[in-house]
């Protein structure tokens, strides 16, 4: 089981067994939104060339493979979290 699944299971189990006040409900809603963002995040790579800081381009793993680029060479790994409006 991956970490996202473990976290989702833990949130749901706590939600079932807790008699929550309004503050706790709000905290669970925030935790649920953050976990959803993490579940929808995509691994991306970007060029770390210090001479071109304004020219940063993000690459997905599939796009890099399509161009025959090795992600470990001069690229930094990051996470792209889509905008909620963009996802809808």
C-alpha positions in Angstrom: 0.0 0.0 0.0 1.4 3.4 -1.0 1.6 6.3 1.5 -1.4 8.2 -0.1 -3.6 5.1 0.5 -2.4 4.7 4.1 -3.1 8.4 4.8 -6.5 8.3 3.1 -7.4 5.2 5.2 -6.2 6.8 8.4 -8.2 10.0 7.8 -11.4 8.0 7.0 -10.9 5.8 10.1 -10.5 8.8 12.4 -13.5 10.5 10.8 -15.7 7.4 11.6 -14.6 7.1 15.3 -14.4 10.8 16.3 -17.2 12.9 17.6 -15.8 16.1 16.0 -16.5 19.7 16.8 -16.5 22.4 14.1 -12.8 23.1 14.4 -11.9 19.4 14.0 -14.3 19.2 11.0 -12.5 22.1 9.4 -9.1 20.5 10.0 -10.3 17.2 8.5 -11.6 19.1 5.4 -8.2 20.8 5.0 -6.4 17.5 5.4 -8.7 15.9 2.8 -8.0 18.7 0.3 -4.2 18.5 0.8 -4.3 14.7 0.4 -6.3 15.0 -2.7 -3.8 17.5 -4.1 -1.0 15.1 -3.3 -2.8 12.2 -5.0 -3.3 14.3 -8.1 0.3 15.6 -8.2 2.5 14.8 -11.2 6.3 14.2 -11.0 8.1 16.7 -13.3 11.7 17.6 -14.0 13.1 21.0 -14.7 16.4 22.3 -16.0 18.7 23.7 -13.4 20.9 25.8 -15.7 21.7 28.9 -13.5 22.4 31.0 -16.6 18.8 30.6 -17.9 16.7 31.2 -14.7 13.8 32.9 -16.7 13.7 30.1 -19.2 12.6 27.2 -16.9 10.6 24.5 -18.7 8.9 21.6 -16.9 9.1 18.1 -18.4 7.0 15.0 -17.5 8.7 11.6 -17.4 6.9 10.5 -20.5 7.9 13.6 -22.5 11.6 13.1 -21.5 11.5 9.5 -22.6 10.0 10.6 -25.9 13.0 12.8 -26.5 15.5 10.3 -25.2 16.5 12.5 -22.3 17.8 11.0 -19.1 16.1 12.8 -16.1 19.1 12.4 -13.9 21.3 14.6 -16.1 21.2 18.3 -15.2 17.5 18.1 -14.2 15.9 18.6 -10.8 12.9 16.5 -9.8 9.8 18.3 -8.5 6.0 17.9 -8.2 3.4 19.7 -10.2 0.1 20.2 -8.3 -2.6 21.3 -10.7 -4.7 24.3 -9.9 -8.2 23.3 -8.6 -9.9 25.4 -11.3 -7.6 23.8 -13.9 -8.6 20.3 -12.8 -12.3 21.0 -13.1 
